[in-house]
Each structure stands twice: as structure tokens, then as C-alpha cells.
Amino acid sequence: MDSGRRTYHLRDVISIEQPNHKVLFPSDDENLDGLNFLAGKRVDEVNKMAELGTQLAHVDGGVPNMRLSVPVLNEYYLGQIIYFFEKACGISGNPLGVNSFNQPGVEAYKEEHVRPAEQTGLRKRK
């Protein structure tokens, strides 16, 4: 867990209730990574335990955390997650005096990003 000052420190966990695929941890004959105790277990089960451990550690450490749960990962719920975080960024910037929708550095970055393509002729200037 991170240590130090916890101002504006928040941990988000996105939890997918029903995985799209059943993936099992493999076994390594030499157990080189020491993880053979996971062999045969579903990856989603191990992820759920890691998620729970992370949340408990943050609660014990006084770190605010949020669990965002969706039933399945598909186009609809992925869109909802993206929308949620976009809106959260817009709203949370206001009390900090940041206009989340006016970031001139982003436009400058985009211009610098396409400059090499324009210089090599891969992209024509507008």
C-alpha cells in the first residue's frame, strides 16, 4: 500500500461479476515462480480474492475506495464505465478550480503528436 500523505487519494476497483471466459491457471512442473498453488483455479476467482484483499487493506489504512460493479463486461457496460469516469473527472475538477473541459495542453500535445506524420508526408496539413 502507498504510504505518505493521503490528500485526494482514492482507489477505484472495477469488478466484473460474471467473466466472459473460464481461464484456469496452469501448472509448472518446476514451479519456477512458486505459484503452483494456483494451478487449476479460475483466474476470476483469484482476481476476486485480490480485489477483496486490496479493499480491506485500504479500509484498514484509512484510504477511501470505491467498488464499481458490473454484471458482465460487454460494449454496453464498458460504455457506462467510460461515461461514469468522464463525468466524475468533469465534476471533481470544479472544487479544485480546474476546468476539466478546457485543457490547452491536450490540444498542444495532439498538434505535436501529428507533426512527424505531417513532416514525412504520411498526413497532410489541414
N, C-alpha and C positions, 0 to 999 in steps of 0.2 A: 504494500500500500504506500502511496505517496506520503511523504512527511512534509512538515513545514506549514506555512500559513495557508488557511483554507478559504480565503475570501473568494467568492464566485466559483467555488469548486463544487461541481456536481457530476455524478456518474450516472449515465444512462445505460440501461440494458434493454435490448430488443429481444424479446422471447417469442419464438415460433412454437406454437403448441403442437402442431402435427407436421412432422417432417415430410417432404415430398419423396424422399428416398430412404431406404433402410441400408445404412452403411455400417459395417462391423469393423472393429479394429482387428488388424491382422496379428499373427504371431510371428516372432522372430526366433529361429532355432537357437541363436546365440544370445538372445536377449541383450543385444548391444546397448540399447537405450534404456534398459531397465523397466520397460513399460509392458511387459508380457502379462502383467496382472489385468490389463485392459483387454487382452485378446478375447474376441468373441462378443464383447459388449458393443451395444449400439452407440455410435458417435453422439446421437442426440441425447441419450441418457447421460453420458459423461459431460456433455455441454450443460445440461440442466444442473448437475451437481456443482460444476464450476461456477455457474451463474449464482446458485444459492450461496455458495461459499463466499463469493465476491460481495454479494449483498449483505451478508451477515458481518463480514469484516468492515464494510463501510458503515453500517449502522453502529457497530461497536466503537468505531473510530470517530463517530460524530460527523461523518460525511453524508450530506444529503444525496439521495439516489432515487432514481425513478425506474420502474419496470414498465415498459411498453409491450403489451402482449397482443399478438395477432394469431388467429386460428391456424392459418396456413400462409406460406409465402407464395404469393402469386402477383400478377400485374395489378390487381385492384388494391391489395393491401400494401404493396410496395409504393404505389402512388399515394396512398393515405399516409404512410410513414414519411415520405418526402415532403408532402404538403404540411404535415404536422411540424416538422423541424424547420421548414422555411418560415412558417408563421411564427413559431417560437423565437427564431432569430430576429424577425422583424419587431416583435413585441418586446423582447428582452433588451434590445438596444436602446429603446426610448429612455428608461430610467437612468441609463449610463451616459445619456447625452449623445448617443450615436444614431445617426440616421442610416439605418441598415439598407436603405434603398438609394443612397447617394454615396457611392464609394468610388471616387475618381481614380484611385489606384488600380481598381479592377479594369477600368477602360484602358488605362496606360499599359497594363500587363497584356491585355488582348492585342493591342497595337504592336507591342514588342514581340509577341508570340508569332504573329503572321509575317513580320518583316523578313526573316530569312526566306520564306516561301516566295515573297514578292521579289526579293533580290535575285533569286535563282530562276525566276520565271515560272515557278510552279503555280503561282497565284498572281493574277493581275490586280493592280490597284483599282479601287473604285473611283 
